[in-house]
């Protein structure tokens, strides 16, 4: 994973997605010392559960506990990451083995992590022989994976964000099924089953994209779910969606588009959202120089929004990075 620019973002690189916040000082931002874990070479890969529980999260806000993080605690985590300047990685998983590996890595490095489900990944968890009519297997698999995380996350002593990845317009019934599960879980436990969902309606006109996102934001807000929306197109291929031949102009999001989305979604009470803006990033793994990244687009957007909103926050929008970069260490 690479920290490409200093920005208040979630960064997703092919298999790995990363939440990178503005002013992350280096690629060591996810090092254990960031979270108060001091490791000697002799114990470099052998942290005890006690050490993680007593040291790793001592500097996190009191709302953030080991286990799944939702609602206000999730916002507190994002704001704390921005202030402390660290990055939170996440992984698109395909079963309990990869889920457990994510949490084991988070425990070893002393930090929170995102466990991310795709529509195809959910179907794989349910089993390829399972009936997927009306996305039944994709929905059931994601729910099963989420319940697995909720049962074992606290045993690893780490905060976990339960997220879902790209959902285009034709896949919205998948999100509807997951939202129903979160509504039922909220009624029983006072919090949603999932922390957040992504809606990728970037193939639609801007107004339709944001109108649908706003409709779902109203539903999400009632059960404390965060929405990730996409503007522009992430190149490359992921989960069966191929954008390798997309017009290059669509790989770069404009500040006015982000501002429009921000204004519309902010009208929803209790709205929580992040923006997957495009700055030339593409899905996949690439050698240095093969991807034309324009992180200045994100910087200029933050500056534009700050001026328009008249706010003191230098980073009013939380951005999301998707794909790989091929960036060299010197460019990070």
C-alpha atoms as a printed R data frame, in Angstrom:
    type eleno elety resid chain resno       x       y       z
1   ATOM     1    CA   UNK     A     1   0.000   0.000   0.000
2   ATOM     2    CA   UNK     A     2   1.176   3.504  -0.686
3   ATOM     3    CA   UNK     A     3   0.321   6.787   0.992
4   ATOM     4    CA   UNK     A     4   0.113   8.882  -2.158
5   ATOM     5    CA   UNK     A     5  -0.639  12.333  -0.837
6   ATOM     6    CA   UNK     A     6  -1.343  14.066   2.403
7   ATOM     7    CA   UNK     A     7  -5.120  14.091   2.508
8   ATOM     8    CA   UNK     A     8  -8.083  13.211   4.711
9   ATOM     9    CA   UNK     A     9  -8.948  10.109   2.761
10  ATOM    10    CA   UNK     A    10  -9.722   6.458   2.549
11  ATOM    11    CA   UNK     A    11  -7.223   4.903   0.132
12  ATOM    12    CA   UNK     A    12  -8.090   1.669  -1.672
13  ATOM    13    CA   UNK     A    13  -5.323  -0.023  -3.615
14  ATOM    14    CA   UNK     A    14  -6.578  -3.039  -5.532
15  ATOM    15    CA   UNK     A    15  -6.776  -5.743  -2.842
16  ATOM    16    CA   UNK     A    16  -6.022  -3.270  -0.082
17  ATOM    17    CA   UNK     A    17  -7.948  -0.128   0.801
18  ATOM    18    CA   UNK     A    18  -6.389   2.495   3.006
19  ATOM    19    CA   UNK     A    19  -7.834   5.348   5.005
20  ATOM    20    CA   UNK     A    20  -5.146   8.025   4.726
21  ATOM    21    CA   UNK     A    21  -5.547  11.333   6.448
22  ATOM    22    CA   UNK     A    22  -4.095  14.713   5.613
23  ATOM    23    CA   UNK     A    23  -0.713  15.313   7.179
24  ATOM    24    CA   UNK     A    24   0.212  11.640   7.380
25  ATOM    25    CA   UNK     A    25   3.923  12.146   7.978
26  ATOM    26    CA   UNK     A    26   5.230   9.092   6.147
27  ATOM    27    CA   UNK     A    27   4.528   5.562   5.010
28  ATOM    28    CA   UNK     A    28   5.243   4.592   8.606
29  ATOM    29    CA   UNK     A    29   2.001   6.246   9.685
30  ATOM    30    CA   UNK     A    30   0.504   2.848  10.403
31  ATOM    31    CA   UNK     A    31   3.502   1.830  12.498
32  ATOM    32    CA   UNK     A    32   2.622   0.632  16.007
33  ATOM    33    CA   UNK     A    33   4.230   3.640  17.666
34  ATOM    34    CA   UNK     A    34   1.463   5.793  16.193
35  ATOM    35    CA   UNK     A    35  -0.974   3.996  18.482
36  ATOM    36    CA   UNK     A    36   1.287   3.934  21.525
37  ATOM    37    CA   UNK     A    37   2.690   0.434  20.999
38  ATOM    38    CA   UNK     A    38   6.451   0.363  21.485
39  ATOM    39    CA   UNK     A    39   8.087  -2.776  20.131
40  ATOM    40    CA   UNK     A    40  11.650  -3.984  20.479
41  ATOM    41    CA   UNK     A    41  13.205  -6.069  17.663
42  ATOM    42    CA   UNK     A    42  12.894  -9.168  19.809
43  ATOM    43    CA   UNK     A    43   9.113  -8.755  20.043
44  ATOM    44    CA   UNK     A    44   8.593  -7.207  16.641
45  ATOM    45    CA   UNK     A    45   6.072  -9.810  15.458
46  ATOM    46    CA   UNK     A    46   4.966 -11.238  18.762
47  ATOM    47    CA   UNK     A    47   2.719  -8.702  20.470
48  ATOM    48    CA   UNK     A    48   0.707 -10.170  23.299
49  ATOM    49    CA   UNK     A    49  -3.025  -9.640  23.505
50  ATOM    50    CA   UNK     A    50  -2.460  -7.772  26.758
51  ATOM    51    CA   UNK     A    51  -0.031  -5.381  25.122
52  ATOM    52    CA   UNK     A    52  -2.515  -4.596  22.372
53  ATOM    53    CA   UNK     A    53  -5.376  -4.047  24.763
54  ATOM    54    CA   UNK     A    54  -3.442  -1.855  27.192
55  ATOM    55    CA   UNK     A    55  -1.259   0.133  24.807
56  ATOM    56    CA   UNK     A    56  -2.447   0.051  21.215
57  ATOM    57    CA   UNK     A    57  -5.561   2.165  21.663
58  ATOM    58    CA   UNK     A    58  -4.699   4.187  24.723
59  ATOM    59    CA   UNK     A    59  -4.626   7.369  22.649
60  ATOM    60    CA   UNK     A    60  -7.860   6.768  20.733
61  ATOM    61    CA   UNK     A    61 -11.065   8.591  21.746
62  ATOM    62    CA   UNK     A    62 -13.002   6.886  24.531
63  ATOM    63    CA   UNK     A    63 -15.862   6.067  22.126
64  ATOM    64    CA   UNK     A    64 -13.654   3.671  20.138
65  ATOM    65    CA   UNK     A    65 -13.553   0.171  21.593
66  ATOM    66    CA   UNK     A    66 -12.247  -3.188  20.330
67  ATOM    67    CA   UNK     A    67 -14.887  -4.652  18.023
68  ATOM    68    CA   UNK     A    68 -16.989  -3.156  15.238
69  ATOM    69    CA   UNK     A    69 -17.003   0.659  15.096
70  ATOM    70    CA   UNK     A    70 -20.157   2.465  13.918
71  ATOM    71    CA   UNK     A    71 -21.922   5.816  14.100
72  ATOM    72    CA   UNK     A    72 -20.345   8.525  16.262
73  ATOM    73    CA   UNK     A    73 -17.438   6.265  17.160
74  ATOM    74    CA   UNK     A    74 -16.652   5.878  13.444
75  ATOM    75    CA   UNK     A    75 -16.682   9.638  12.952
76  ATOM    76    CA   UNK     A    76 -14.495  10.037  16.034
77  ATOM    77    CA   UNK     A    77 -12.065   7.519  14.556
78  ATOM    78    CA   UNK     A    78 -11.866   9.411  11.252
79  ATOM    79    CA   UNK     A    79 -11.386  12.734  12.990
80  ATOM    80    CA   UNK     A    80  -8.756  11.276  15.321
81  ATOM    81    CA   UNK     A    81  -6.895   9.801  12.346
82  ATOM    82    CA   UNK     A    82  -6.917  13.203  10.679
83  ATOM    83    CA   UNK     A    83  -5.572  14.896  13.796
84  ATOM    84    CA   UNK     A    84  -2.987  12.224  14.622
85  ATOM    85    CA   UNK     A    85  -1.907  11.779  11.007
86  ATOM    86    CA   UNK     A    86  -2.142   8.012  10.608
87  ATOM    87    CA   UNK     A    87  -3.539   5.721   7.928
88  ATOM    88    CA   UNK     A    88  -6.017   2.887   8.384
89  ATOM    89    CA   UNK     A    89  -5.796   0.004   5.895
90  ATOM    90    CA   UNK     A    90  -8.685  -2.175   4.829
91  ATOM    91    CA   UNK     A    91  -8.956  -5.366   2.806
92  ATOM    92    CA   UNK     A    92 -11.513  -6.824   0.404
93  ATOM    93    CA   UNK     A    93 -12.062 -10.236   1.973
94  ATOM    94    CA   UNK     A    94 -13.431 -13.518   0.605
95  ATOM    95    CA   UNK     A    95 -13.963 -15.651   3.707
96  ATOM    96    CA   UNK     A    96 -13.326 -16.086   7.406
97  ATOM    97    CA   UNK     A    97  -9.670 -16.908   6.762
98  ATOM    98    CA   UNK     A    98  -8.954 -13.547   5.114
99  ATOM    99    CA   UNK     A    99 -11.113 -11.765   7.704
100 ATOM   100    CA   UNK     A   100  -9.056 -13.291  10.501
101 ATOM   101    CA   UNK     A   101  -5.806 -12.426   8.711
102 ATOM   102    CA   UNK     A   102  -6.877  -8.789   8.561
103 ATOM   103    CA   UNK     A   103  -7.583  -8.647  12.266
104 ATOM   104    CA   UNK     A   104  -4.392 -10.521  13.113
105 ATOM   105    CA   UNK     A   105  -2.406  -7.952  11.110
106 ATOM   106    CA   UNK     A   106  -4.221  -5.101  12.840
107 ATOM   107    CA   UNK     A   107  -3.445  -6.648  16.218
108 ATOM   108    CA   UNK     A   108   0.233  -7.067  15.335
109 ATOM   109    CA   UNK     A   109   0.561  -3.493  14.124
110 ATOM   110    CA   UNK     A   110  -1.551  -1.991  16.871
111 ATOM   111    CA   UNK     A   111  -4.242  -0.218  14.888
112 ATOM   112    CA   UNK     A   112  -7.809  -0.289  13.550
113 ATOM   113    CA   UNK     A   113  -8.702  -1.889  10.213
114 ATOM   114    CA   UNK     A   114 -11.456  -1.950   7.588
115 ATOM   115    CA   UNK     A   115 -12.939  -5.320   6.611
116 ATOM   116    CA   UNK     A   116 -14.567  -4.800   3.216
117 ATOM   117    CA   UNK     A   117 -17.102  -7.001   1.422
118 ATOM   118    CA   UNK     A   118 -17.760  -6.939  -2.317
119 ATOM   119    CA   UNK     A   119 -20.878  -8.312  -3.981
120 ATOM   120    CA   UNK     A   120 -18.841 -11.121  -5.534
121 ATOM   121    CA   UNK     A   121 -17.015 -11.732  -2.276
122 ATOM   122    CA   UNK     A   122 -20.317 -12.147  -0.483
123 ATOM   123    CA   UNK     A   123 -21.455 -14.719  -3.013
124 ATOM   124    CA   UNK     A   124 -18.156 -16.582  -2.588
125 ATOM   125    CA   UNK     A   125 -18.617 -16.694   1.195
126 ATOM   126    CA   UNK     A   126 -22.099 -18.187   0.751
127 ATOM   127    CA   UNK     A   127 -20.721 -20.720  -1.732
128 ATOM   128    CA   UNK     A   128 -20.816 -20.691  -5.508
129 ATOM   129    CA   UNK     A   129 -23.440 -23.457  -5.515
130 ATOM   130    CA   UNK     A   130 -25.835 -21.353  -3.434
131 ATOM   131    CA   UNK     A   131 -28.857 -19.851  -5.197
132 ATOM   132    CA   UNK     A   132 -28.002 -16.228  -6.012
133 ATOM   133    CA   UNK     A   133 -31.375 -15.305  -7.482
134 ATOM   134    CA   UNK     A   134 -32.121 -11.689  -6.518
135 ATOM   135    CA   UNK     A   135 -28.602 -11.532  -4.978
136 ATOM   136    CA   UNK     A   136 -29.690 -13.856  -2.172
137 ATOM   137    CA   UNK     A   137 -26.272 -15.525  -1.882
138 ATOM   138    CA   UNK     A   138 -24.361 -12.232  -2.110
139 ATOM   139    CA   UNK     A   139 -26.542 -10.767   0.644
140 ATOM   140    CA   UNK     A   140 -26.396 -13.848   2.864
141 ATOM   141    CA   UNK     A   141 -22.623 -14.195   2.474
142 ATOM   142    CA   UNK     A   142 -21.939 -10.574   3.447
143 ATOM   143    CA   UNK     A   143 -24.256 -10.854   6.441
144 ATOM   144    CA   UNK     A   144 -22.583 -14.090   7.522
145 ATOM   145    CA   UNK     A   145 -19.159 -12.473   7.206
146 ATOM   146    CA   UNK     A   146 -20.268  -9.427   9.168
147 ATOM   147    CA   UNK     A   147 -21.640 -11.611  11.963
148 ATOM   148    CA   UNK     A   148 -18.358 -13.521  12.041
149 ATOM   149    CA   UNK     A   149 -16.475 -10.241  12.523
150 ATOM   150    CA   UNK     A   150 -18.828  -9.187  15.281
151 ATOM   151    CA   UNK     A   151 -18.279 -12.468  17.118
152 ATOM   152    CA   UNK     A   152 -14.482 -12.474  17.006
153 ATOM   153    CA   UNK     A   153 -13.212  -8.889  16.522
154 ATOM   154    CA   UNK     A   154 -13.101  -8.102  20.232
155 ATOM   155    CA   UNK     A   155 -10.989 -11.243  20.774
156 ATOM   156    CA   UNK     A   156  -8.291  -9.649  18.634
157 ATOM   157    CA   UNK     A   157  -8.566  -6.439  20.643
158 ATOM   158    CA   UNK     A   158  -8.896  -4.192  17.573
159 ATOM   159    CA   UNK     A   159 -11.474  -1.689  16.279
160 ATOM   160    CA   UNK     A   160 -12.955  -2.840  12.961
161 ATOM   161    CA   UNK     A   161 -14.929  -0.903  10.342
162 ATOM   162    CA   UNK     A   162 -17.372  -3.182   8.477
163 ATOM   163    CA   UNK     A   163 -17.662  -1.773   4.959
164 ATOM   164    CA   UNK     A   164 -18.987  -2.804   1.529
165 ATOM   165    CA   UNK     A   165 -17.303  -1.909  -1.755
166 ATOM   166    CA   UNK     A   166 -18.512  -0.743  -5.195
167 ATOM   167    CA   UNK     A   167 -22.255  -0.965  -5.817
168 ATOM   168    CA   UNK     A   168 -23.458   0.208  -9.206
169 ATOM   169    CA   UNK     A   169 -27.091   1.080  -9.969
170 ATOM   170    CA   UNK     A   170 -28.035  -2.434 -11.110
171 ATOM   171    CA   UNK     A   171 -26.678  -3.851  -7.845
172 ATOM   172    CA   UNK     A   172 -28.733  -1.691  -5.468
173 ATOM   173    CA   UNK     A   173 -30.945  -4.670  -4.431
174 ATOM   174    CA   UNK     A   174 -27.766  -6.105  -2.846
175 ATOM   175    CA   UNK     A   175 -27.419  -3.011  -0.667
176 ATOM   176    CA   UNK     A   176 -31.158  -3.080   0.058
177 ATOM   177    CA   UNK     A   177 -30.753  -6.566   1.510
178 ATOM   178    CA   UNK     A   178 -27.786  -5.519   3.647
179 ATOM   179    CA   UNK     A   179 -29.606  -2.388   4.812
180 ATOM   180    CA   UNK     A   180 -32.570  -4.519   5.899
181 ATOM   181    CA   UNK     A   181 -30.182  -6.637   7.982
182 ATOM   182    CA   UNK     A   182 -28.707  -3.495   9.567
183 ATOM   183    CA   UNK     A   183 -32.158  -2.115  10.331
184 ATOM   184    CA   UNK     A   184 -33.077  -5.343  12.118
185 ATOM   185    CA   UNK     A   185 -29.749  -5.367  13.964
186 ATOM   186    CA   UNK     A   186 -30.238  -1.703  14.938
187 ATOM   187    CA   UNK     A   187 -33.674  -2.435  16.365
188 ATOM   188    CA   UNK     A   188 -32.187  -5.166  18.540
189 ATOM   189    CA   UNK     A   189 -28.816  -3.657  19.470
190 ATOM   190    CA   UNK     A   190 -28.988   0.100  18.908
191 ATOM   191    CA   UNK     A   191 -26.353   0.083  16.126
192 ATOM   192    CA   UNK     A   192 -26.211  -1.159  12.512
193 ATOM   193    CA   UNK     A   193 -24.732  -4.494  11.480
194 ATOM   194    CA   UNK     A   194 -22.458  -2.729   8.967
195 ATOM   195    CA   UNK     A   195 -20.497   0.454   9.616
196 ATOM   196    CA   UNK     A   196 -20.701   1.846   6.072
197 ATOM   197    CA   UNK     A   197 -21.660   1.130   2.464
198 ATOM   198    CA   UNK     A   198 -20.328   2.406  -0.860
199 ATOM   199    CA   UNK     A   199 -22.634   3.408  -3.714
200 ATOM   200    CA   UNK     A   200 -20.751   3.700  -7.013
201 ATOM   201    CA   UNK     A   201 -23.160   5.471  -9.353
202 ATOM   202    CA   UNK     A   202 -20.384   7.218 -11.257
203 ATOM   203    CA   UNK     A   203 -21.718   5.791 -14.540
204 ATOM   204    CA   UNK     A   204 -24.864   7.900 -14.090
205 ATOM   205    CA   UNK     A   205 -25.226  11.670 -14.659
206 ATOM   206    CA   UNK     A   206 -24.077  13.686 -11.651
207 ATOM   207    CA   UNK     A   207 -27.561  14.801 -10.623
208 ATOM   208    CA   UNK     A   208 -28.973  11.263 -10.776
209 ATOM   209    CA   UNK     A   209 -25.930   9.869  -8.956
210 ATOM   210    CA   UNK     A   210 -26.310  12.243  -6.042
211 ATOM   211    CA   UNK     A   211 -30.121  12.063  -5.994
212 ATOM   212    CA   UNK     A   212 -29.970   8.294  -5.478
213 ATOM   213    CA   UNK     A   213 -27.160   8.681  -2.943
214 ATOM   214    CA   UNK     A   214 -29.259  11.225  -1.055
215 ATOM   215    CA   UNK     A   215 -32.203   8.814  -1.022
216 ATOM   216    CA   UNK     A   216 -29.993   6.127   0.507
217 ATOM   217    CA   UNK     A   217 -28.300   8.619   2.825
218 ATOM   218    CA   UNK     A   218 -31.714   9.331   4.347
219 ATOM   219    CA   UNK     A   219 -32.154   5.604   5.034
220 ATOM   220    CA   UNK     A   220 -28.593   5.134   6.276
221 ATOM   221    CA   UNK     A   221 -28.766   8.136   8.608
222 ATOM   222    CA   UNK     A   222 -31.676   6.610  10.509
223 ATOM   223    CA   UNK     A   223 -29.498   3.687  11.583
224 ATOM   224    CA   UNK     A   224 -26.101   5.476  11.831
225 ATOM   225    CA   UNK     A   225 -24.535   4.068   8.632
226 ATOM   226    CA   UNK     A   226 -21.874   6.064   6.779
227 ATOM   227    CA   UNK     A   227 -22.190   6.441   2.980
228 ATOM   228    CA   UNK     A   228 -19.277   6.401   0.536
229 ATOM   229    CA   UNK     A   229 -20.143   7.804  -2.891
230 ATOM   230    CA   UNK     A   230 -18.071   7.986  -6.077
231 ATOM   231    CA   UNK     A   231 -17.542  10.864  -8.502
232 ATOM   232    CA   UNK     A   232 -15.646  10.190 -11.704
233 ATOM   233    CA   UNK     A   233 -14.543   6.697 -12.680
234 ATOM   234    CA   UNK     A   234 -11.799   4.518 -11.230
235 ATOM   235    CA   UNK     A   235  -9.979   2.859 -14.122
236 ATOM   236    CA   UNK     A   236  -8.944  -0.770 -14.350
237 ATOM   237    CA   UNK     A   237 -11.049  -3.811 -13.407
238 ATOM   238    CA   UNK     A   238 -12.505  -4.996 -10.106
239 ATOM   239    CA   UNK     A   239 -15.261  -7.433  -9.129
240 ATOM   240    CA   UNK     A   240 -16.252  -7.976 -12.767
241 ATOM   241    CA   UNK     A   241 -16.522  -4.269 -13.630
242 ATOM   242    CA   UNK     A   242 -14.031  -3.344 -16.380
243 ATOM   243    CA   UNK     A   243 -13.131   0.329 -16.894
244 ATOM   244    CA   UNK     A   244  -9.808  -0.247 -18.629
245 ATOM   245    CA   UNK     A   245 -10.951   1.563 -21.794
246 ATOM   246    CA   UNK     A   246 -12.750   4.451 -20.105
247 ATOM   247    CA   UNK     A   247 -12.233   7.971 -21.492
248 ATOM   248    CA   UNK     A   248  -9.288   9.439 -19.578
249 ATOM   249    CA   UNK     A   249 -11.214  12.667 -18.884
250 ATOM   250    CA   UNK     A   250 -13.565  10.701 -16.622
251 ATOM   251    CA   UNK     A   251 -10.636   9.735 -14.386
252 ATOM   252    CA   UNK     A   252 -10.458  13.258 -12.957
253 ATOM   253    CA   UNK     A   253 -13.139  14.674 -10.653
254 ATOM   254    CA   UNK     A   254 -13.847  18.413 -10.606
255 ATOM   255    CA   UNK     A   255 -14.124  20.514  -7.399
256 ATOM   256    CA   UNK     A   256 -17.586  21.771  -8.379
257 ATOM   257    CA   UNK     A   257 -18.885  18.202  -8.542
258 ATOM   258    CA   UNK     A   258 -17.637  17.430  -5.047
259 ATOM   259    CA   UNK     A   259 -19.125  20.645  -3.700
260 ATOM   260    CA   UNK     A   260 -22.510  19.849  -5.259
261 ATOM   261    CA   UNK     A   261 -22.537  16.411  -3.661
262 ATOM   262    CA   UNK     A   262 -21.455  17.806  -0.300
263 ATOM   263    CA   UNK     A   263 -24.239  20.397  -0.298
264 ATOM   264    CA   UNK     A   264 -26.922  17.879  -1.281
265 ATOM   265    CA   UNK     A   265 -25.952  15.164   1.199
266 ATOM   266    CA   UNK     A   266 -25.416  17.650   4.035
267 ATOM   267    CA   UNK     A   267 -29.140  18.446   3.872
268 ATOM   268    CA   UNK     A   268 -29.853  15.018   5.390
269 ATOM   269    CA   UNK     A   269 -29.987  15.083   9.220
270 ATOM   270    CA   UNK     A   270 -27.300  12.884  10.826
271 ATOM   271    CA   UNK     A   271 -25.608  12.392   7.434
272 ATOM   272    CA   UNK     A   272 -22.146  10.808   7.455
273 ATOM   273    CA   UNK     A   273 -20.344  10.410   4.132
274 ATOM   274    CA   UNK     A   274 -17.033  10.132   2.301
275 ATOM   275    CA   UNK     A   275 -16.231  10.830  -1.346
276 ATOM   276    CA   UNK     A   276 -14.364   8.526  -3.729
277 ATOM   277    CA   UNK     A   277 -13.072  11.215  -6.066
278 ATOM   278    CA   UNK     A   278 -11.048  10.263  -9.130
279 ATOM   279    CA   UNK     A   279  -7.600  11.742  -9.651
280 ATOM   280    CA   UNK     A   280  -6.268   9.324 -12.258
281 ATOM   281    CA   UNK     A   281  -6.240   6.283  -9.970
282 ATOM   282    CA   UNK     A   282  -6.985   2.842 -11.420
283 ATOM   283    CA   UNK     A   283  -7.660  -0.618  -9.994
284 ATOM   284    CA   UNK     A   284  -4.796  -3.061 -10.260
285 ATOM   285    CA   UNK     A   285  -1.080  -3.314  -9.548
286 ATOM   286    CA   UNK     A   286   1.238  -1.159 -11.667
287 ATOM   287    CA   UNK     A   287   4.908  -0.386 -12.091
288 ATOM   288    CA   UNK     A   288   6.049   3.187 -11.303
289 ATOM   289    CA   UNK     A   289   5.209   5.632 -14.075
290 ATOM   290    CA   UNK     A   290   2.302   3.694 -15.584
291 ATOM   291    CA   UNK     A   291  -0.406   5.668 -13.771
292 ATOM   292    CA   UNK     A   292  -0.832   9.422 -14.187
293 ATOM   293    CA   UNK     A   293  -1.940  10.503 -10.728
294 ATOM   294    CA   UNK     A   294  -3.117  14.059 -10.079
295 ATOM   295    CA   UNK     A   295  -3.371  14.396  -6.278
296 ATOM   296    CA   UNK     A   296  -3.404  18.180  -6.712
297 ATOM   297    CA   UNK     A   297  -7.055  17.704  -7.752
298 ATOM   298    CA   UNK     A   298  -7.896  16.663  -4.191
299 ATOM   299    CA   UNK     A   299  -5.861  19.488  -2.673
300 ATOM   300    CA   UNK     A   300  -7.533  22.050  -4.933
301 ATOM   301    CA   UNK     A   301 -10.950  20.613  -4.140
302 ATOM   302    CA   UNK     A   302 -10.380  20.950  -0.393
303 ATOM   303    CA   UNK     A   303  -9.232  24.533  -0.898
304 ATOM   304    CA   UNK     A   304 -12.227  25.318  -3.132
305 ATOM   305    CA   UNK     A   305 -14.682  23.825  -0.643
306 ATOM   306    CA   UNK     A   306 -13.146  25.631   2.317
307 ATOM   307    CA   UNK     A   307 -13.569  28.946   0.510
308 ATOM   308    CA   UNK     A   308 -17.136  28.188  -0.557
309 ATOM   309    CA   UNK     A   309 -18.182  26.960   2.892
310 ATOM   310    CA   UNK     A   310 -16.333  29.679   4.758
311 ATOM   311    CA   UNK     A   311 -15.171  27.111   7.291
312 ATOM   312    CA   UNK     A   312 -11.961  26.844   9.292
313 ATOM   313    CA   UNK     A   313 -11.411  23.176   8.445
314 ATOM   314    CA   UNK     A   314  -8.726  22.810   5.762
315 ATOM   315    CA   UNK     A   315 -10.160  19.405   4.859
316 ATOM   316    CA   UNK     A   316 -13.967  19.624   4.850
317 ATOM   317    CA   UNK     A   317 -14.348  16.513   2.659
318 ATOM   318    CA   UNK     A   318 -13.175  13.024   3.557
319 ATOM   319    CA   UNK     A   319 -11.787  11.531   0.354
320 ATOM   320    CA   UNK     A   320 -11.459   7.907  -0.704
321 ATOM   321    CA   UNK     A   321  -8.710   6.478  -2.924
322 ATOM   322    CA   UNK     A   322  -9.390   3.400  -5.031
323 ATOM   323    CA   UNK     A   323  -6.945   1.298  -6.995
324 ATOM   324    CA   UNK     A   324  -3.185   1.000  -7.290
325 ATOM   325    CA   UNK     A   325  -0.618   3.650  -8.051
326 ATOM   326    CA   UNK     A   326   2.753   2.128  -8.742
327 ATOM   327    CA   UNK     A   327   4.194   5.061  -6.813
328 ATOM   328    CA   UNK     A   328   7.793   4.819  -5.746
329 ATOM   329    CA   UNK     A   329   8.658   5.395  -2.095
330 ATOM   330    CA   UNK     A   330  10.256   8.712  -3.046
331 ATOM   331    CA   UNK     A   331   6.966   9.985  -4.476
332 ATOM   332    CA   UNK     A   332   4.876   9.177  -1.427
